[in-house]
Amino acid sequence: MDRRRFLKTTGGLVGVAGVSGCLQRLGFETQSAWRDPPLVEDRPDGVYYPAIVEGMGVYETTTADGIGVALMHSFPHRFWTVTGTNKTKVVVSSNDSLHLMASVWDAESETVLPTAVSVDIQNEEGNVSTTNLWSMLSPNMGFHYGDNVALSGSGEYEATVRTAPVQAARTRPFKRRFTETRTAQFQFTFEPSETYDLPIRRLDEKAGTRGTVDLMQMDGVPAPVAPPKEQLPGRLLDEQSADGAVFCASLVSTARRFPGTDGPYLVVSPRTPYNRVLLPGMSLSMVVKRNGDTVLETGLDGTIDPDLGYYYGTTAKTIRRDDTIVVRVETPPQVSRHDGYETAFMQMSTVEFTV
């Protein structure tokens, strides 16, 4: 009996508890239930409701030298990695025990940080697993880090999570911050039934339609979202969409907090269309046109700010009123995708703003 037939014949019995016990009574290994979960067949080219939404559990949160880190777990499940404009499907292997996830943020401002995250896992017998977590988008968690991980069975483990120096530009409030590797230690107990009995929601009526579920609320873990467009500094130019992603742009006349300038500054803040989830990992450029002529071509720098989160910006001294700003997506978000995001933000067109 395959996964789809199991779900159908059990009438969608996927509640908070009982799934693993039910599988065992039917003679299946618990782990095998998550190797091929249902996938919407006719998926739109955009953010959509997946067939199922898998729950997650929090092992622990901690702070390491001013950096907040949360370690979380869920079922092993497929995802897609992104390189340039190419996607690669990662399937669950027979050895995968769980999907291990982390969130990373500045403890003082609660700004979610784009960085590289690695995890070393050990038990009393020594090293069990070492992995570099993928930056990811999922419907219920938004932007986070994760990967499927193989453990050596139930028991006690120690996880060492390392966060690399942030490579993005920084506004003045973050000057000289996040320049060193930080290490966070976690002790956790892997109990298969605890992970495999996490809740699962089937979205039969909505599956495959455009939209997404609400983000999960986790105590002490900031939501990875961009600010509402009304809270952007300066004069809001407009809100435009490219392949489903929403781009908000504002022009700041006096910009002492921003890098490289004391004068005008352009803020471009992309986010997902429903929950305003941050979209790091893009390469953006812009062309400024005046009376049909190009007066400026430049790149936009990925930047972090305590109020704006992760955004893209550049100095704007040469930009005048009535100019047209054309923002080009040179590379789409280089983040891996869970079901519901794997078809979105891959064929991004230009967006235009009038000053």
C-alpha positions in Angstrom: 0.0 0.0 0.0 1.5 3.3 -1.0 1.3 6.6 0.9 -1.6 8.0 -1.2 -3.7 4.9 -0.9 -3.0 4.8 2.9 -4.3 8.3 3.4 -7.3 7.6 1.2 -8.3 4.3 2.8 -7.8 5.6 6.3 -10.1 8.5 5.6 -7.5 11.1 6.3 -6.6 9.9 9.8 -3.7 12.3 10.3 -4.3 13.8 13.7 -2.0 14.9 16.5 -1.4 11.3 17.7 -1.9 7.8 16.5 -0.4 7.9 13.0 2.7 6.0 14.0 0.8 3.5 16.0 -1.7 3.0 13.2 1.2 2.3 10.7 2.7 -0.2 13.1 -0.6 -2.0 13.4 -0.8 -2.2 9.6 2.8 -3.7 9.5 4.6 -0.6 8.2 7.7 1.0 9.5 6.8 4.5 10.9 9.6 6.2 8.9 8.3 4.9 5.5 5.2 7.0 5.8 7.1 10.2 5.0 9.2 9.1 2.0 6.5 9.9 -0.5 3.9 12.3 0.9 1.1 13.4 -1.4 2.1 16.2 -3.9 -0.4 18.3 -5.8 -0.4 17.2 -9.4 -1.5 20.4 -11.2 0.6 23.0 -9.3 0.4 26.7 -10.3 3.5 28.7 -11.1 3.3 30.6 -7.8 2.7 30.1 -4.1 0.1 27.5 -3.5 -1.6 25.5 -0.8 0.2 22.1 -0.5 -1.5 18.8 -0.1 -0.5 18.5 3.6 1.1 20.8 6.2 3.4 19.0 8.6 3.7 20.1 12.2 7.0 20.8 14.0 8.4 20.7 17.5 10.9 22.9 19.3 13.8 21.2 21.0 15.2 24.4 22.6 16.1 28.0 22.1 19.2 29.7 23.4 21.4 32.8 23.0 25.1 32.7 21.9 26.9 36.0 22.3 23.9 38.1 21.3 22.6 35.7 18.6 19.4 33.9 19.2 19.2 30.3 17.9 16.2 27.9 17.9 16.6 24.2 17.1 13.4 22.4 15.8 12.4 19.1 14.3 9.7 17.6 12.0 9.2 14.6 9.8 11.8 13.9 7.1 10.4 15.3 3.9 11.3 16.3 0.4 12.4 19.7 -0.7 13.9 21.4 -3.7 17.3 23.1 -3.7 17.8 26.1 -6.0 21.0 26.9 -8.0 20.6 29.9 -10.3 17.3 29.2 -12.1 17.6 25.4 -11.7 15.8 23.3 -9.1 16.9 19.9 -7.7 14.4 17.7 -5.9 15.8 16.2 -2.6 13.9 13.0 -1.6 13.9 11.4 1.7 16.3 8.5 2.1 15.8 5.3 4.1 18.3 6.5 6.7 16.7 9.9 7.4 15.4 10.2 11.0 14.0 13.7 11.0 14.0 17.1 9.4 16.2 19.3 11.6 15.6 23.1 11.4 17.1 26.2 12.9 16.1 29.9 13.1 18.8 32.6 13.7 18.2 36.2 14.8 19.8 39.2 16.6 18.7 38.8 20.2 18.4 42.5 20.9 16.4 43.7 17.9 14.9 40.3 16.9 16.1 40.8 13.4 16.1 37.5 11.5 19.6 37.0 10.1 20.7 35.6 6.7 23.8 33.5 7.3 25.4 30.1 6.8 24.4 27.5 9.5 26.1 24.2 10.2 25.2 21.5 12.7 27.4 18.8 14.3 25.5 16.1 16.2 27.0 13.7 18.6 25.9 11.0 21.1 27.9 9.3 23.8 29.6 7.2 21.2 30.9 10.1 19.2 30.0 12.1 16.0 26.8 11.0 14.3 26.1 13.7 11.7 27.6 16.9 10.3 25.6 19.0 7.9 25.3 22.5 6.4 21.7 23.4 6.7 19.9 24.8 3.7 18.3 28.2 3.8 14.6 27.4 3.1 11.1 28.6 2.6 8.1 26.7 3.9 4.4 27.6 4.2 4.1 27.4 8.0 7.7 28.4 9.0 8.6 30.9 6.3 12.4 31.5 6.0 14.5 29.2 8.1 17.4 26.7 7.8 17.0 22.9 7.6 17.9 19.5 6.2 17.0 15.8 6.6 19.3 14.2 9.1 20.2 10.6 9.9 20.6 9.7 13.5 21.6 6.4 15.1 18.3 5.7 16.8 16.4 7.0 19.8 18.4 8.5 22.6 20.3 11.5 23.9 22.2 13.8 21.5 24.2 17.0 21.6 23.9 19.5 18.7 26.5 22.1 18.0 25.0 24.8 15.8 27.5 27.3 14.2 26.4 30.5 12.6 28.8 32.1 10.2 29.5 35.9 9.9 26.8 37.7 8.0 27.8 38.5 4.5 25.1 41.1 3.8 25.7 44.8 4.1 24.7 46.5 7.4 23.0 49.8 8.2 24.7 51.9 10.9 22.8 50.4 13.9 24.4 47.1 12.9 27.8 48.4 12.1 30.6 45.9 13.2 27.9 43.4 14.3 27.7 39.7 13.2 31.3 39.6 12.0 32.3 36.4 13.9 31.2 32.8 14.0 28.9 32.0 16.9 28.4 28.6 18.5 25.3 27.4 20.3 25.0 24.1 22.1 21.8 22.0 22.4 21.0 18.8 24.3 18.0 17.0 22.9 16.4 13.6 23.1 15.3 12.0 19.8 12.3 9.8 20.4 10.8 8.7 17.0 7.2 8.6 18.3 7.6 12.3 19.5 8.5 13.4 16.0 6.2 11.1 14.0 3.2 11.9 16.1 3.5 15.6 15.3 0.3 17.0 13.8 -0.5 16.9 10.1 -3.1 18.9 8.3 -4.6 17.8 5.0 -5.7 20.7 2.8 -7.9 18.7 0.5 -10.2 21.6 -0.6 -7.5 24.2 -0.9 -4.6 22.0 -2.1 -3.2 23.4 -5.4 -5.0 26.7 -5.2 -3.1 30.0 -4.8 -2.4 31.0 -1.2 -0.8 29.6 1.8 -1.3 28.8 5.5 -0.6 31.2 8.4 2.9 31.2 9.8 3.4 29.3 13.0 3.9 31.3 16.2 6.8 30.1 18.3 7.5 31.6 21.7 10.7 33.5 21.7 11.4 33.0 18.0 10.8 36.1 15.8 8.7 35.8 12.7 10.8 36.0 9.5 8.8 38.8 7.9 9.3 42.1 6.2 7.6 45.2 7.7 4.3 46.4 6.2 4.9 48.8 3.3 3.4 51.6 5.4 6.3 51.2 7.8 9.1 51.7 5.2 11.1 54.8 5.8 10.9 57.8 3.4 8.4 58.2 0.5 6.7 55.0 -0.6 7.0 54.8 -4.4 4.8 51.8 -5.1 4.2 48.1 -4.7 4.7 45.8 -7.7 4.8 42.1 -8.3 7.2 39.8 -10.1 6.3 36.1 -10.4 4.2 36.4 -7.3 6.8 38.1 -5.2 5.8 41.6 -3.9 8.4 44.4 -4.2 7.9 47.6 -2.2 10.2 50.5 -2.9 10.7 53.8 -1.0 13.0 56.7 -1.5 14.6 58.1 1.7 15.7 61.8 1.3 18.0 61.9 4.3 19.6 58.5 4.9 22.3 58.7 7.6 21.5 55.3 8.9 22.1 53.6 5.5 25.5 52.4 4.3 27.6 54.5 2.0 25.6 57.7 2.0 24.3 60.6 3.9 22.0 61.6 1.1 19.0 60.0 -0.8 18.8 56.2 -0.6 16.6 53.7 -2.3 15.0 50.8 -0.3 13.6 47.8 -2.2 11.9 45.3 0.1 10.7 42.1 -1.5 8.4 39.7 0.3 6.2 36.7 -0.3 2.6 37.6 -1.4 0.7 36.4 1.6 2.7 36.4 4.9 5.3 39.1 4.0 8.1 36.4 4.4 11.6 37.7 3.7 13.2 36.8 0.4 17.0 36.9 0.8 19.5 35.4 -1.7 18.5 37.4 -4.7 20.7 39.4 -7.1 19.1 42.6 -8.0 20.1 45.5 -10.3 18.4 48.7 -11.4 18.3 51.0 -14.3 17.1 54.6 -13.9 15.5 56.2 -17.0 14.8 59.9 -17.6 13.0 61.0 -20.6 13.7 57.7 -22.3 17.4 57.8 -21.6 19.3 55.6 -19.2 21.0 57.8 -16.6 22.2 55.2 -14.1 22.8 51.4 -13.9 23.8 49.8 -10.6 23.4 46.8 -8.4 21.3 46.7 -5.2 23.0 45.4 -2.1 21.4 42.9 0.1 21.4 44.6 3.5 20.1 44.0 7.1 18.6 46.6 9.3 16.8 46.3 12.7 13.6 47.9 11.4 13.6 46.7 7.8 15.0 43.2 8.3 16.6 42.0 5.0 16.2 44.3 2.1 18.0 45.5 -1.0 19.3 49.1 -1.4 21.6 51.6 -2.9 22.5 55.3 -2.9 20.1 57.5 -4.9 21.8 60.8 -5.3 21.2 61.0 -9.1 17.5 60.0 -8.9 15.0 62.8 -9.6 11.3 63.2 -9.5 9.5 61.6 -12.5 12.4 59.3 -13.2 11.5 55.6 -13.8 13.3 53.0 -11.8 13.5 49.5 -13.4 14.5 46.8 -10.9 15.8 43.7 -12.6 16.0 40.3 -10.9 19.3 38.9 -12.1 19.0 35.8 -9.9 15.9 34.6 -8.1 16.0 33.8 -4.4 18.7 31.2 -3.8 16.7 29.4 -1.1 15.4 25.9 -1.0 11.7 25.3 -1.1 9.2 23.1 0.7 5.9 22.0 -1.0 4.0 25.2 -1.8 7.0 27.3 -2.7 8.9 25.2 -5.2 7.1 26.6 -8.3 7.3 30.3 -7.1 9.8 33.1 -7.7 11.7 31.3 -10.5 10.8 33.3 -13.6 10.9 36.8 -12.2 10.4 39.7 -14.5 11.4 43.3 -14.0 9.4 45.7 -11.9 9.1 49.5 -12.4 8.6 52.4 -10.0 8.0 56.0 -10.8 9.7 58.5 -8.6 
